[in-house]
Amino acid sequence: MSMAILGLIVMGVLLLGGLIVVGMQGDKGDDPLEKRLAEFADRELPTSLEEVELSIGTRERVIIPMYKALARFATRFTPENQIDEIRHQIELAGKSQSMDPVQFFGQRIALTLIMGIGAFVLLMIVAPQGIVKGMMGTIGGALLGYYLPFMQLKSQIARRQDSITKSLPDALDLLTICVEAGLGFEQAMGKVYEKWDDDLAIAFGRVLQEIQLGKRRGEALRDMSNRMDVSDVTSFVAALIQAEQLGVSVAKILRIQSDQMRVKRRQRAQEKAQQAPVKMMIPMVLLIFPSIWISLMGPAVIILMESGVFGSV
């Protein structure tokens, strides 16, 4: 393969890598054009719009628009149900404010091309492994790049759900104390949102905003449960909605739910403690026991070999 083709491949890999790195960091909600116009607003002589646009950096003018165009191209050929599913997954991960399906599919196609081309260059040019192995490695690298954003999203969802599950009992305790002290349920949720800074408190703050915009409390809580997909939150929201429909005291429901969540947290801790010996067996058998056997039996084997016992046998 000629050096010109190799140079084009390397340039393509570098270009795509720059697109995905800069593109993922670039969209923060600020309009660079408005920022530049604000900087030039205090000048005595008016500045033309063309000069203002040219004063923007290359990243905002070239790289980020190219990355967004790549993302829109990927989304155009994606089924609508898959886009809705990815949007739901992004909401479960708590990234709806900083990511959308277009950006997700842009990351997916960019990583697919980068890792596929990188594997091809590595296995076919830098360290040739043959046609079959090279093509299999290229396909494997492309598949890894295709599934890597989804795997990262799944990991973020699991971490967020685990954080919500751990903080829910303490949040219910605070809600119970506030409601029994005379505050309304929305005011109690506001206290949780004010005092804490975790995923559950942020979700409570979004519920309060939706209620202020006119959404019913039961509907806002149900939407919050759908955005979390945590069984404890689902049961808590169902109990609140049922209490509201039947006219049961909210303070009583919160007290019962708080007690149940503490029991569940204790049971989960006991379950993990019982699983610890089983999980410790794998590193012990594979790593610790062989080292002990070598340390204890190694000198004895060396002495027997020097004494000729194995030779005589």
C-alpha positions as a Markdown table, in Angstrom:
| # | Residue | x | y | z |
|---|---|---|---|---|
| 1 | Met | 0.0 | 0.0 | 0.0 |
| 2 | Ser | 1.4 | 3.4 | -1.0 |
| 3 | Met | 2.5 | 6.1 | 1.4 |
| 4 | Ala | -0.2 | 8.4 | 0.0 |
| 5 | Ile | -3.0 | 6.1 | 0.9 |
| 6 | Leu | -1.5 | 5.5 | 4.4 |
| 7 | Gly | -1.2 | 9.2 | 4.9 |
| 8 | Leu | -4.9 | 9.7 | 3.9 |
| 9 | Ile | -6.0 | 7.0 | 6.4 |
| 10 | Val | -4.0 | 8.5 | 9.2 |
| 11 | Met | -5.4 | 12.0 | 8.5 |
| 12 | Gly | -8.9 | 10.5 | 8.4 |
| 13 | Val | -8.4 | 8.9 | 11.8 |
| 14 | Leu | -7.0 | 12.1 | 13.3 |
| 15 | Leu | -9.8 | 14.2 | 11.8 |
| 16 | Leu | -12.5 | 11.9 | 13.2 |
| 17 | Gly | -10.9 | 11.7 | 16.6 |
| 18 | Gly | -10.8 | 15.5 | 16.7 |
| 19 | Leu | -14.4 | 15.7 | 15.7 |
| 20 | Ile | -15.6 | 13.4 | 18.4 |
| 21 | Val | -13.4 | 14.8 | 21.2 |
| 22 | Val | -14.2 | 18.4 | 20.4 |
| 23 | Gly | -17.8 | 17.8 | 19.5 |
| 24 | Met | -18.6 | 16.1 | 22.8 |
| 25 | Gln | -17.1 | 19.0 | 24.7 |
| 26 | Gly | -18.3 | 21.8 | 22.5 |
| 27 | Asp | -22.1 | 22.0 | 23.0 |
| 28 | Lys | -22.6 | 23.6 | 26.4 |
| 29 | Gly | -25.7 | 25.7 | 25.6 |
| 30 | Asp | -23.8 | 29.0 | 25.1 |
| 31 | Asp | -24.1 | 30.8 | 21.8 |
| 32 | Pro | -20.5 | 31.9 | 20.8 |
| 33 | Leu | -21.9 | 34.5 | 18.4 |
| 34 | Glu | -23.9 | 36.2 | 21.1 |
| 35 | Lys | -20.8 | 36.2 | 23.3 |
| 36 | Arg | -18.8 | 37.8 | 20.6 |
| 37 | Leu | -21.5 | 40.4 | 19.9 |
| 38 | Ala | -21.5 | 41.2 | 23.6 |
| 39 | Glu | -17.7 | 41.7 | 23.6 |
| 40 | Phe | -17.9 | 44.1 | 20.6 |
| 41 | Ala | -21.0 | 46.0 | 22.0 |
| 42 | Asp | -18.8 | 48.5 | 23.9 |
| 43 | Arg | -16.7 | 49.5 | 20.9 |
| 44 | Glu | -17.2 | 53.0 | 19.5 |
| 45 | Leu | -17.2 | 51.9 | 15.8 |
| 46 | Pro | -19.7 | 49.2 | 14.8 |
| 47 | Thr | -18.3 | 45.9 | 13.7 |
| 48 | Ser | -19.7 | 44.0 | 10.8 |
| 49 | Leu | -21.4 | 40.6 | 11.4 |
| 50 | Glu | -18.9 | 39.0 | 9.0 |
| 51 | Glu | -16.0 | 40.2 | 11.1 |
| 52 | Val | -17.7 | 39.0 | 14.3 |
| 53 | Glu | -18.2 | 35.5 | 12.8 |
| 54 | Leu | -14.6 | 35.3 | 11.6 |
| 55 | Ser | -13.4 | 36.2 | 15.1 |
| 56 | Ile | -15.0 | 33.0 | 16.4 |
| 57 | Gly | -12.5 | 30.1 | 16.9 |
| 58 | Thr | -12.1 | 27.3 | 14.4 |
| 59 | Arg | -13.7 | 24.8 | 16.7 |
| 60 | Glu | -17.0 | 26.7 | 16.8 |
| 61 | Arg | -17.0 | 27.5 | 13.1 |
| 62 | Val | -15.7 | 24.3 | 11.6 |
| 63 | Ile | -15.3 | 21.3 | 13.8 |
| 64 | Ile | -18.5 | 21.4 | 15.9 |
| 65 | Pro | -20.7 | 22.0 | 12.8 |
| 66 | Met | -19.0 | 19.0 | 11.0 |
| 67 | Tyr | -19.6 | 16.8 | 14.0 |
| 68 | Lys | -23.3 | 17.9 | 14.2 |
| 69 | Ala | -23.7 | 17.2 | 10.5 |
| 70 | Leu | -22.3 | 13.7 | 11.0 |
| 71 | Ala | -24.7 | 13.2 | 13.9 |
| 72 | Arg | -27.7 | 14.3 | 11.8 |
| 73 | Phe | -26.6 | 12.1 | 8.9 |
| 74 | Ala | -26.6 | 9.1 | 11.3 |
| 75 | Thr | -30.0 | 10.0 | 12.8 |
| 76 | Arg | -31.6 | 10.4 | 9.4 |
| 77 | Phe | -31.3 | 6.6 | 8.7 |
| 78 | Thr | -32.2 | 5.5 | 12.2 |
| 79 | Pro | -35.7 | 4.1 | 12.9 |
| 80 | Glu | -38.0 | 6.4 | 15.0 |
| 81 | Asn | -38.6 | 3.7 | 17.7 |
| 82 | Gln | -34.8 | 3.3 | 18.2 |
| 83 | Ile | -34.4 | 7.1 | 18.6 |
| 84 | Asp | -37.2 | 7.1 | 21.2 |
| 85 | Glu | -35.5 | 4.2 | 23.0 |
| 86 | Ile | -32.2 | 6.0 | 23.1 |
| 87 | Arg | -33.9 | 9.2 | 24.3 |
| 88 | His | -35.5 | 7.1 | 27.1 |
| 89 | Gln | -32.1 | 5.6 | 28.0 |
| 90 | Ile | -30.5 | 9.1 | 28.1 |
| 91 | Glu | -33.3 | 10.2 | 30.5 |
| 92 | Leu | -32.6 | 7.2 | 32.7 |
| 93 | Ala | -28.9 | 8.2 | 32.7 |
| 94 | Gly | -29.8 | 11.7 | 33.8 |
| 95 | Lys | -28.1 | 13.2 | 30.7 |
| 96 | Ser | -31.1 | 14.7 | 29.0 |
| 97 | Gln | -29.8 | 18.3 | 29.6 |
| 98 | Ser | -26.4 | 17.7 | 28.0 |
| 99 | Met | -27.1 | 15.0 | 25.4 |
| 100 | Asp | -29.7 | 14.2 | 22.8 |
| 101 | Pro | -30.2 | 11.2 | 20.4 |
| 102 | Val | -28.5 | 13.1 | 17.6 |
| 103 | Gln | -25.3 | 13.6 | 19.6 |
| 104 | Phe | -25.4 | 9.9 | 20.8 |
| 105 | Phe | -25.7 | 8.5 | 17.2 |
| 106 | Gly | -23.0 | 10.9 | 16.1 |
| 107 | Gln | -20.7 | 9.5 | 18.8 |
| 108 | Arg | -21.6 | 6.0 | 17.7 |
| 109 | Ile | -20.8 | 6.4 | 14.0 |
| 110 | Ala | -17.6 | 8.4 | 14.7 |
| 111 | Leu | -16.3 | 5.8 | 17.1 |
| 112 | Thr | -17.2 | 3.1 | 14.7 |
| 113 | Leu | -15.2 | 4.7 | 11.9 |
| 114 | Ile | -12.3 | 5.6 | 14.2 |
| 115 | Met | -11.8 | 2.2 | 15.8 |
| 116 | Gly | -12.5 | 0.4 | 12.6 |
| 117 | Ile | -9.9 | 2.4 | 10.6 |
| 118 | Gly | -7.5 | 2.3 | 13.6 |
| 119 | Ala | -7.8 | -1.5 | 13.7 |
| 120 | Phe | -7.3 | -1.8 | 10.0 |
| 121 | Val | -4.1 | 0.4 | 10.1 |
| 122 | Leu | -2.7 | -1.5 | 13.0 |
| 123 | Leu | -3.4 | -5.1 | 11.7 |
| 124 | Met | -2.9 | -4.5 | 8.0 |
| 125 | Ile | -0.1 | -1.9 | 7.8 |
| 126 | Val | 1.8 | -1.4 | 11.1 |
| 127 | Ala | 1.8 | -5.0 | 12.2 |
| 128 | Pro | 0.4 | -7.1 | 9.3 |
| 129 | Gln | -1.5 | -10.2 | 10.5 |
| 130 | Gly | -2.8 | -11.5 | 7.2 |
| 131 | Ile | -6.0 | -10.8 | 5.3 |
| 132 | Val | -8.3 | -12.9 | 7.4 |
| 133 | Lys | -7.1 | -11.8 | 10.8 |
| 134 | Gly | -6.8 | -8.2 | 9.6 |
| 135 | Met | -10.4 | -8.1 | 8.4 |
| 136 | Met | -11.7 | -9.9 | 11.5 |
| 137 | Gly | -9.8 | -7.4 | 13.7 |
| 138 | Thr | -11.2 | -4.5 | 11.6 |
| 139 | Ile | -14.7 | -5.7 | 12.0 |
| 140 | Gly | -14.2 | -6.3 | 15.7 |
| 141 | Gly | -12.8 | -2.8 | 16.2 |
| 142 | Ala | -15.8 | -1.3 | 14.3 |
| 143 | Leu | -18.2 | -3.3 | 16.4 |
| 144 | Leu | -16.5 | -2.2 | 19.6 |
| 145 | Gly | -16.8 | 1.4 | 18.5 |
| 146 | Tyr | -20.4 | 0.9 | 17.6 |
| 147 | Tyr | -21.4 | -0.6 | 21.0 |
| 148 | Leu | -19.0 | 1.5 | 23.2 |
| 149 | Pro | -21.4 | 4.5 | 23.6 |
| 150 | Phe | -24.3 | 2.2 | 24.5 |
| 151 | Met | -22.2 | 0.4 | 27.0 |
| 152 | Gln | -21.1 | 3.7 | 28.6 |
| 153 | Leu | -24.8 | 4.8 | 28.7 |
| 154 | Lys | -25.8 | 1.6 | 30.4 |
| 155 | Ser | -23.0 | 2.1 | 33.0 |
| 156 | Gln | -24.2 | 5.6 | 33.7 |
| 157 | Ile | -27.8 | 4.3 | 34.1 |
| 158 | Ala | -26.7 | 1.7 | 36.6 |
| 159 | Arg | -24.6 | 4.2 | 38.6 |
| 160 | Arg | -27.6 | 6.6 | 38.7 |
| 161 | Gln | -30.1 | 4.0 | 39.7 |
| 162 | Asp | -27.8 | 2.7 | 42.4 |
| 163 | Ser | -27.3 | 6.3 | 43.8 |
| 164 | Ile | -31.0 | 6.9 | 43.8 |
| 165 | Thr | -31.7 | 3.6 | 45.6 |
| 166 | Lys | -29.1 | 4.4 | 48.3 |
| 167 | Ser | -30.3 | 8.0 | 48.9 |
| 168 | Leu | -34.1 | 7.2 | 48.8 |
| 169 | Pro | -34.5 | 6.1 | 52.5 |
| 170 | Asp | -32.7 | 9.2 | 53.8 |
| 171 | Ala | -34.8 | 11.4 | 51.5 |
| 172 | Leu | -38.0 | 9.7 | 52.8 |
| 173 | Asp | -36.9 | 10.4 | 56.4 |
| 174 | Leu | -36.4 | 14.1 | 55.6 |
| 175 | Leu | -39.8 | 14.2 | 53.8 |
| 176 | Thr | -41.5 | 12.5 | 56.7 |
| 177 | Ile | -40.0 | 14.9 | 59.2 |
| 178 | Cys | -40.9 | 18.0 | 57.2 |
| 179 | Val | -44.5 | 16.8 | 56.5 |
| 180 | Glu | -45.1 | 15.8 | 60.2 |
| 181 | Ala | -43.7 | 19.3 | 61.2 |
| 182 | Gly | -46.5 | 20.9 | 59.2 |
| 183 | Leu | -45.1 | 21.5 | 55.7 |
| 184 | Gly | -46.9 | 20.5 | 52.6 |
| 185 | Phe | -45.6 | 17.7 | 50.4 |
| 186 | Glu | -44.3 | 20.1 | 47.7 |
| 187 | Gln | -42.6 | 22.2 | 50.3 |
| 188 | Ala | -41.0 | 19.1 | 51.8 |
| 189 | Met | -39.7 | 18.1 | 48.4 |
| 190 | Gly | -38.3 | 21.6 | 48.1 |
| 191 | Lys | -36.4 | 21.1 | 51.3 |
| 192 | Val | -34.8 | 17.9 | 49.9 |
| 193 | Tyr | -33.9 | 19.8 | 46.7 |
| 194 | Glu | -32.5 | 22.6 | 48.7 |
| 195 | Lys | -30.4 | 20.6 | 51.1 |
| 196 | Trp | -29.0 | 17.9 | 48.9 |
| 197 | Asp | -27.2 | 17.8 | 45.6 |
| 198 | Asp | -27.6 | 14.3 | 44.2 |
| 199 | Asp | -29.7 | 12.6 | 41.4 |
| 200 | Leu | -32.8 | 12.2 | 43.6 |
| 201 | Ala | -32.8 | 15.8 | 44.7 |
| 202 | Ile | -32.4 | 17.0 | 41.1 |
| 203 | Ala | -35.4 | 14.8 | 40.1 |
| 204 | Phe | -37.4 | 16.3 | 43.0 |
| 205 | Gly | -36.6 | 19.8 | 41.7 |
| 206 | Arg | -37.7 | 18.9 | 38.2 |
| 207 | Val | -41.0 | 17.6 | 39.7 |
| 208 | Leu | -41.5 | 20.9 | 41.5 |
| 209 | Gln | -40.9 | 22.8 | 38.3 |
| 210 | Glu | -43.4 | 20.7 | 36.4 |
| 211 | Ile | -46.0 | 21.2 | 39.1 |
| 212 | Gln | -45.4 | 25.0 | 39.0 |
| 213 | Leu | -46.0 | 24.9 | 35.2 |
| 214 | Gly | -49.4 | 23.3 | 35.7 |
| 215 | Lys | -48.9 | 19.6 | 35.7 |
| 216 | Arg | -50.8 | 17.5 | 38.2 |
| 217 | Arg | -48.7 | 16.2 | 41.1 |
| 218 | Gly | -49.6 | 12.6 | 40.5 |
| 219 | Glu | -48.7 | 12.9 | 36.8 |
| 220 | Ala | -45.4 | 14.7 | 37.6 |
| 221 | Leu | -44.4 | 12.0 | 40.1 |
| 222 | Arg | -45.3 | 9.2 | 37.7 |
| 223 | Asp | -43.1 | 10.8 | 35.0 |
| 224 | Met | -40.3 | 11.0 | 37.5 |
| 225 | Ser | -40.7 | 7.3 | 38.2 |
| 226 | Asn | -40.5 | 6.6 | 34.5 |
| 227 | Arg | -37.4 | 8.7 | 34.1 |
| 228 | Met | -35.7 | 6.6 | 36.9 |
| 229 | Asp | -36.9 | 3.0 | 36.4 |
| 230 | Val | -36.1 | 2.2 | 40.0 |
| 231 | Ser | -38.4 | -0.3 | 41.7 |
| 232 | Asp | -38.3 | 1.5 | 45.1 |
| 233 | Val | -39.2 | 4.8 | 43.5 |
| 234 | Thr | -42.0 | 3.2 | 41.6 |
| 235 | Ser | -43.6 | 1.7 | 44.7 |
| 236 | Phe | -43.2 | 5.0 | 46.6 |
| 237 | Val | -44.9 | 7.0 | 43.8 |
| 238 | Ala | -47.7 | 4.4 | 43.5 |
| 239 | Ala | -48.3 | 4.6 | 47.3 |
| 240 | Leu | -48.4 | 8.4 | 47.1 |
| 241 | Ile | -50.8 | 8.5 | 44.2 |
| 242 | Gln | -53.1 | 5.9 | 45.8 |
| 243 | Ala | -53.1 | 7.9 | 49.1 |
| 244 | Glu | -54.0 | 11.1 | 47.2 |
| 245 | Gln | -56.9 | 9.3 | 45.5 |
| 246 | Leu | -58.2 | 7.7 | 48.7 |
| 247 | Gly | -57.7 | 10.7 | 50.9 |
| 248 | Val | -55.2 | 9.0 | 53.2 |
| 249 | Ser | -52.8 | 11.1 | 55.3 |
| 250 | Val | -49.6 | 11.8 | 53.3 |
| 251 | Ala | -47.5 | 11.8 | 56.6 |
| 252 | Lys | -48.7 | 8.3 | 57.4 |
| 253 | Ile | -47.9 | 7.0 | 54.0 |
| 254 | Leu | -44.4 | 8.6 | 54.2 |
| 255 | Arg | -43.8 | 7.1 | 57.6 |
| 256 | Ile | -44.7 | 3.6 | 56.3 |
| 257 | Gln | -42.6 | 4.0 | 53.1 |
| 258 | Ser | -39.6 | 5.3 | 55.1 |
| 259 | Asp | -39.7 | 2.2 | 57.4 |
| 260 | Gln | -40.0 | -0.1 | 54.5 |
| 261 | Met | -37.1 | 1.5 | 52.6 |
| 262 | Arg | -34.8 | 1.3 | 55.6 |
| 263 | Val | -35.7 | -2.4 | 55.9 |
| 264 | Lys | -34.9 | -3.0 | 52.2 |
| 265 | Arg | -31.6 | -1.1 | 52.5 |
| 266 | Arg | -30.7 | -3.4 | 55.5 |
| 267 | Gln | -31.7 | -6.5 | 53.5 |
| 268 | Arg | -29.6 | -5.4 | 50.5 |
| 269 | Ala | -26.6 | -4.9 | 52.7 |
| 270 | Gln | -27.0 | -8.3 | 54.2 |
| 271 | Glu | -27.4 | -9.8 | 50.8 |
| 272 | Lys | -24.1 | -8.3 | 49.6 |
| 273 | Ala | -22.4 | -9.4 | 52.8 |
| 274 | Gln | -23.5 | -13.0 | 52.1 |
| 275 | Gln | -22.3 | -12.8 | 48.5 |
| 276 | Ala | -18.8 | -11.5 | 49.5 |
| 277 | Pro | -17.3 | -15.0 | 50.3 |
| 278 | Val | -18.5 | -16.4 | 47.0 |
| 279 | Lys | -17.0 | -13.5 | 45.1 |
| 280 | Met | -13.8 | -13.8 | 47.0 |
| 281 | Met | -13.3 | -17.4 | 46.0 |
| 282 | Ile | -12.4 | -16.5 | 42.4 |
| 283 | Pro | -9.4 | -14.3 | 43.1 |
| 284 | Met | -8.3 | -16.6 | 46.0 |
| 285 | Val | -8.3 | -19.7 | 43.8 |
| 286 | Leu | -6.7 | -18.0 | 40.8 |
| 287 | Leu | -4.2 | -15.6 | 42.5 |
| 288 | Ile | -3.7 | -16.3 | 46.2 |
| 289 | Phe | -3.7 | -20.1 | 46.5 |
| 290 | Pro | -1.2 | -20.6 | 43.6 |
| 291 | Ser | 1.2 | -18.2 | 45.2 |
| 292 | Ile | 0.9 | -20.0 | 48.6 |
| 293 | Trp | 1.5 | -23.3 | 46.9 |
| 294 | Ile | 4.6 | -22.1 | 45.1 |
| 295 | Ser | 5.9 | -20.6 | 48.3 |
| 296 | Leu | 5.3 | -23.7 | 50.4 |
| 297 | Met | 6.0 | -26.5 | 48.0 |
| 298 | Gly | 8.6 | -24.8 | 45.8 |
| 299 | Pro | 11.6 | -25.3 | 48.1 |
| 300 | Ala | 10.6 | -28.9 | 48.8 |
| 301 | Val | 10.3 | -29.7 | 45.1 |
| 302 | Ile | 13.8 | -28.2 | 44.5 |
| 303 | Ile | 15.3 | -30.2 | 47.4 |
| 304 | Leu | 13.8 | -33.4 | 46.0 |
| 305 | Met | 15.0 | -32.7 | 42.5 |
| 306 | Glu | 18.6 | -32.1 | 43.8 |
| 307 | Ser | 18.5 | -35.2 | 45.9 |
| 308 | Gly | 17.7 | -37.3 | 42.8 |
| 309 | Val | 14.4 | -38.7 | 44.1 |
| 310 | Phe | 12.6 | -38.0 | 40.9 |
| 311 | Gly | 15.5 | -39.4 | 38.9 |
| 312 | Ser | 15.5 | -42.7 | 40.8 |
| 313 | Val | 11.7 | -43.0 | 40.4 |
